[in-house]
Amino acid sequence: MSAETPVQSVGSFTRTRLRFRAWRGDRPFWAGLFTMLGGVPIAYFPYATLKLGHMSITMATTAGAGSLIIGVLLVTLGLTMWFQHATRIFAGVASIVLALVSLVVSNIGGFVIGFLLSLVGGALAVSWVPGDEADDKETATAKKLKEAAVLAAPATAPLPQADAGLGTAAEPQAGPETAGDATGGVPAPREHSEDVVPDNDNGRHRAG
């Protein structure tokens, strides 16, 4: 036995696991599995016989053939979900209907076990939607481009503040009009700018 044998066995197991994962992701796998498991107790319990010591308990009913048919149909629908997933909605609805019928026909739906499994499997089949590979690739590509742009963008330095004398316009000086606005709309009294010339007549001053 060579030293490469364990490595090869591990590689083959990994490939098989990845291949099974890819196959499982392309179809409603769990829906088909639950539906098939639900059909087993529905078809089995009406024909089962339990023995307790010397006493035999038979759970057969008058609708034994109907229980067998429902169980076989559920198993068939589960396989249909796996290999013909295009008809998953029809198979899911049919599984739900058969699960409801089994409550009356087959010992309360295989003692509620088969009923619940079939009901969950049908609901999963109806709600399953195949993934869009194109959208997934576009989303991954856009995410990678965004990360590359963030990494390639240089660190931006803060902009210097403009000087008070250069970046802003000079404020108007307060004149009589602005002073009036500041005092509530009442203009300030003007001062006489002309020179006051004394008048010798009668001792009065006359403004030139």
VOFIVEX-389955 format. One record per residue (C-alpha): y, z, x; residue number from 1. Coordinates in Angstrom, 1 decimal. Layout:
BEGIN
<north Y	up Z	east X	n NUM>;
...
***
This chain:
BEGIN
<north 0.0	up 0.0	east 0.0	n 1>;
<north 3.3	up -1.1	east 1.6	n 2>;
<north 6.5	up 0.8	east 1.7	n 3>;
<north 8.3	up -1.8	east -0.4	n 4>;
<north 6.1	up -1.2	east -3.4	n 5>;
<north 8.1	up 1.7	east -4.9	n 6>;
<north 11.3	up -0.2	east -4.4	n 7>;
<north 10.0	up -3.2	east -6.2	n 8>;
<north 8.6	up -1.0	east -9.0	n 9>;
<north 11.9	up 0.7	east -9.5	n 10>;
<north 13.7	up -2.7	east -9.5	n 11>;
<north 11.4	up -4.1	east -12.1	n 12>;
<north 11.8	up -1.0	east -14.3	n 13>;
<north 15.6	up -1.2	east -14.1	n 14>;
<north 15.5	up -4.9	east -15.0	n 15>;
<north 13.3	up -4.3	east -17.9	n 16>;
<north 15.5	up -1.5	east -19.2	n 17>;
<north 18.6	up -3.6	east -18.8	n 18>;
<north 16.9	up -6.5	east -20.6	n 19>;
<north 15.8	up -4.3	east -23.4	n 20>;
<north 19.4	up -2.8	east -23.7	n 21>;
<north 20.8	up -6.3	east -24.0	n 22>;
<north 18.2	up -7.3	east -26.6	n 23>;
<north 18.9	up -4.1	east -28.6	n 24>;
<north 22.7	up -4.7	east -28.5	n 25>;
<north 22.5	up -8.1	east -30.1	n 26>;
<north 20.8	up -6.9	east -33.3	n 27>;
<north 20.9	up -3.9	east -35.7	n 28>;
<north 18.1	up -2.1	east -33.8	n 29>;
<north 18.4	up 1.3	east -35.3	n 30>;
<north 18.7	up 0.0	east -38.8	n 31>;
<north 15.4	up -1.9	east -38.4	n 32>;
<north 13.8	up 1.1	east -36.8	n 33>;
<north 14.8	up 3.6	east -39.6	n 34>;
<north 13.8	up 1.1	east -42.3	n 35>;
<north 10.3	up 0.7	east -40.8	n 36>;
<north 9.8	up 4.4	east -40.3	n 37>;
<north 10.9	up 4.9	east -43.9	n 38>;
<north 8.2	up 2.6	east -45.2	n 39>;
<north 5.4	up 4.5	east -43.5	n 40>;
<north 5.4	up 7.7	east -45.5	n 41>;
<north 6.1	up 5.8	east -48.8	n 42>;
<north 3.0	up 3.8	east -48.3	n 43>;
<north 0.8	up 6.6	east -46.8	n 44>;
<north 1.2	up 9.6	east -49.0	n 45>;
<north -0.2	up 8.1	east -52.3	n 46>;
<north -3.5	up 7.4	east -50.4	n 47>;
<north -3.7	up 10.5	east -48.3	n 48>;
<north -6.2	up 13.2	east -48.8	n 49>;
<north -5.7	up 16.7	east -47.4	n 50>;
<north -8.6	up 19.1	east -46.8	n 51>;
<north -8.1	up 22.8	east -46.9	n 52>;
<north -11.5	up 24.3	east -46.1	n 53>;
<north -13.9	up 23.1	east -48.8	n 54>;
<north -11.1	up 22.0	east -51.1	n 55>;
<north -9.7	up 18.5	east -51.0	n 56>;
<north -6.2	up 17.6	east -52.2	n 57>;
<north -5.6	up 14.0	east -53.3	n 58>;
<north -2.0	up 12.9	east -53.7	n 59>;
<north -2.9	up 9.5	east -55.3	n 60>;
<north -0.9	up 8.5	east -58.3	n 61>;
<north -1.2	up 5.8	east -60.9	n 62>;
<north 1.4	up 3.8	east -59.0	n 63>;
<north -0.5	up 3.7	east -55.7	n 64>;
<north -0.3	up -0.1	east -55.5	n 65>;
<north 3.4	up 0.0	east -56.1	n 66>;
<north 3.9	up 2.5	east -53.2	n 67>;
<north 1.9	up 0.3	east -50.9	n 68>;
<north 4.0	up -2.7	east -51.8	n 69>;
<north 7.2	up -0.9	east -51.3	n 70>;
<north 6.1	up 0.4	east -47.9	n 71>;
<north 5.0	up -3.0	east -46.7	n 72>;
<north 8.2	up -4.6	east -47.9	n 73>;
<north 10.3	up -2.0	east -46.0	n 74>;
<north 8.4	up -2.6	east -42.8	n 75>;
<north 8.9	up -6.4	east -43.3	n 76>;
<north 12.6	up -5.9	east -43.9	n 77>;
<north 12.9	up -3.8	east -40.8	n 78>;
<north 11.3	up -6.6	east -38.7	n 79>;
<north 13.7	up -9.0	east -40.4	n 80>;
<north 16.6	up -7.0	east -39.2	n 81>;
<north 15.4	up -7.3	east -35.7	n 82>;
<north 14.4	up -10.9	east -35.4	n 83>;
<north 16.6	up -12.5	east -38.2	n 84>;
<north 19.8	up -10.4	east -38.0	n 85>;
<north 21.8	up -13.1	east -39.7	n 86>;
<north 20.2	up -11.9	east -43.0	n 87>;
<north 21.0	up -8.2	east -42.2	n 88>;
<north 23.2	up -7.7	east -45.3	n 89>;
<north 20.5	up -9.0	east -47.7	n 90>;
<north 17.8	up -6.9	east -45.9	n 91>;
<north 20.0	up -3.8	east -46.0	n 92>;
<north 20.7	up -4.1	east -49.7	n 93>;
<north 17.0	up -4.7	east -50.4	n 94>;
<north 16.1	up -1.6	east -48.3	n 95>;
<north 18.5	up 0.6	east -50.3	n 96>;
<north 17.2	up -0.7	east -53.6	n 97>;
<north 13.5	up -0.2	east -52.6	n 98>;
<north 14.4	up 3.3	east -51.3	n 99>;
<north 15.9	up 4.2	east -54.8	n 100>;
<north 12.8	up 2.7	east -56.6	n 101>;
<north 10.5	up 4.8	east -54.4	n 102>;
<north 11.9	up 8.0	east -55.8	n 103>;
<north 10.2	up 7.2	east -59.1	n 104>;
<north 7.2	up 5.2	east -57.9	n 105>;
<north 6.0	up 6.9	east -54.7	n 106>;
<north 5.9	up 10.7	east -54.8	n 107>;
<north 9.7	up 11.2	east -54.8	n 108>;
<north 10.1	up 8.6	east -52.1	n 109>;
<north 7.4	up 9.8	east -49.8	n 110>;
<north 8.5	up 13.4	east -50.3	n 111>;
<north 12.2	up 12.4	east -49.6	n 112>;
<north 11.4	up 11.6	east -46.0	n 113>;
<north 10.8	up 7.8	east -46.5	n 114>;
<north 13.7	up 7.7	east -49.0	n 115>;
<north 16.2	up 9.1	east -46.6	n 116>;
<north 15.0	up 7.0	east -43.6	n 117>;
<north 15.1	up 3.8	east -45.7	n 118>;
<north 18.5	up 4.6	east -47.2	n 119>;
<north 20.0	up 5.2	east -43.7	n 120>;
<north 18.4	up 2.1	east -42.3	n 121>;
<north 19.8	up -0.1	east -45.1	n 122>;
<north 23.3	up 1.4	east -44.8	n 123>;
<north 23.3	up 0.8	east -41.0	n 124>;
<north 22.1	up -2.8	east -41.6	n 125>;
<north 24.9	up -3.5	east -44.0	n 126>;
<north 27.6	up -2.0	east -41.8	n 127>;
<north 26.4	up -3.6	east -38.5	n 128>;
<north 28.7	up -6.3	east -37.1	n 129>;
<north 27.9	up -8.3	east -34.0	n 130>;
<north 30.3	up -7.9	east -31.1	n 131>;
<north 32.6	up -10.8	east -30.1	n 132>;
<north 32.0	up -11.5	east -26.5	n 133>;
<north 35.1	up -13.7	east -26.2	n 134>;
<north 37.4	up -10.9	east -27.4	n 135>;
<north 35.7	up -8.4	east -25.1	n 136>;
<north 36.3	up -10.7	east -22.1	n 137>;
<north 39.9	up -11.3	east -23.0	n 138>;
<north 40.5	up -7.6	east -23.4	n 139>;
<north 39.0	up -6.8	east -20.1	n 140>;
<north 40.9	up -9.6	east -18.3	n 141>;
<north 44.2	up -8.4	east -19.8	n 142>;
<north 43.5	up -4.9	east -18.8	n 143>;
<north 42.8	up -5.9	east -15.2	n 144>;
<north 46.0	up -8.0	east -15.0	n 145>;
<north 48.0	up -5.1	east -16.3	n 146>;
<north 46.5	up -2.8	east -13.7	n 147>;
<north 47.2	up -5.3	east -10.9	n 148>;
<north 50.8	up -5.7	east -12.1	n 149>;
<north 51.3	up -2.0	east -12.0	n 150>;
<north 49.9	up -1.6	east -8.5	n 151>;
<north 51.8	up -4.6	east -7.2	n 152>;
<north 55.2	up -3.6	east -8.6	n 153>;
<north 57.5	up -2.1	east -5.9	n 154>;
<north 59.0	up 1.3	east -6.4	n 155>;
<north 62.5	up 0.9	east -7.8	n 156>;
<north 65.2	up 3.1	east -6.3	n 157>;
<north 67.9	up 4.6	east -8.5	n 158>;
<north 71.0	up 2.6	east -8.9	n 159>;
<north 74.1	up 4.0	east -7.1	n 160>;
<north 76.9	up 5.2	east -9.4	n 161>;
<north 80.0	up 3.2	east -9.4	n 162>;
<north 83.2	up 4.6	east -8.0	n 163>;
<north 85.6	up 6.1	east -10.4	n 164>;
<north 88.5	up 3.9	east -9.2	n 165>;
<north 86.6	up 0.6	east -9.1	n 166>;
<north 84.0	up 0.6	east -11.9	n 167>;
<north 86.3	up 2.0	east -14.6	n 168>;
<north 89.5	up 0.7	east -16.0	n 169>;
<north 92.6	up 2.8	east -15.3	n 170>;
<north 93.4	up 5.1	east -18.2	n 171>;
<north 96.8	up 4.5	east -19.8	n 172>;
<north 99.4	up 7.1	east -19.0	n 173>;
<north 100.6	up 9.3	east -21.8	n 174>;
<north 103.8	up 7.8	east -23.2	n 175>;
<north 105.8	up 8.8	east -26.1	n 176>;
<north 103.5	up 7.0	east -28.5	n 177>;
<north 100.3	up 8.6	east -27.1	n 178>;
<north 102.0	up 11.9	east -26.9	n 179>;
<north 102.8	up 11.6	east -30.6	n 180>;
<north 99.2	up 10.8	east -31.3	n 181>;
<north 98.1	up 13.9	east -29.4	n 182>;
<north 100.4	up 16.1	east -31.3	n 183>;
<north 99.1	up 15.1	east -34.7	n 184>;
<north 101.1	up 11.9	east -35.3	n 185>;
<north 104.6	up 13.4	east -34.7	n 186>;
<north 106.4	up 11.4	east -32.0	n 187>;
<north 108.0	up 13.4	east -29.3	n 188>;
<north 111.8	up 13.3	east -29.1	n 189>;
<north 113.2	up 10.8	east -26.7	n 190>;
<north 115.4	up 11.8	east -23.8	n 191>;
<north 118.6	up 10.0	east -23.1	n 192>;
<north 118.3	up 8.0	east -20.0	n 193>;
<north 122.0	up 6.9	east -19.8	n 194>;
<north 124.3	up 9.0	east -17.8	n 195>;
<north 126.7	up 11.2	east -19.7	n 196>;
<north 130.3	up 10.4	east -18.8	n 197>;
<north 132.8	up 13.1	east -19.5	n 198>;
<north 135.8	up 12.1	east -21.6	n 199>;
<north 139.0	up 13.6	east -20.6	n 200>;
<north 140.4	up 13.2	east -24.1	n 201>;
<north 140.0	up 16.3	east -26.2	n 202>;
<north 137.4	up 17.7	east -23.9	n 203>;
<north 134.5	up 15.7	east -25.5	n 204>;
<north 131.7	up 13.9	east -23.8	n 205>;
<north 131.0	up 10.3	east -24.5	n 206>;
<north 127.8	up 8.5	east -23.8	n 207>;
<north 128.4	up 5.3	east -22.0	n 208>;
***
